[in-house]
């Protein structure tokens, strides 16, 4: 995840109020970040600037989030801060591409309906083999 972190620090010129609608949707649903390799990260955004996540290795962590000039940023488990683009108009079922500074596709973001069960997502991700696509869909639903 560290190599992705460095690649995903992005610059945005949007102000915090522009994100308000999408943040409200995220607080009631689940943010999924899909890698091209098939790995997926499950993120639950909560009130008060807190979040919980499960990464592609099945490691669960809590952290903090904020809207900054670089986008939607969060930090969990003492890792480097990660910032991604966050369009203002996204709702349940919507997807968007997240590209690194060089323009390379890093993740496809998706807002999934409802709040994921992070324990189920953690177990599913631990059993996932990206080489052959075996395992769960990681949604935790």
Secondary structure, DSSP 8 states (H G I E B T S, - for coil): -HHHHHHH-------GGGGHHHHHHHHHSEEEEE-TTS-EEEEEEEGGGEEEEE-TTS-EEEEEEEEETTEEEEEETT---EEE---TT--TT-EEEEE-TTS-EEEEEEEESS---HHHHHHHHHT-BTTTTBS------
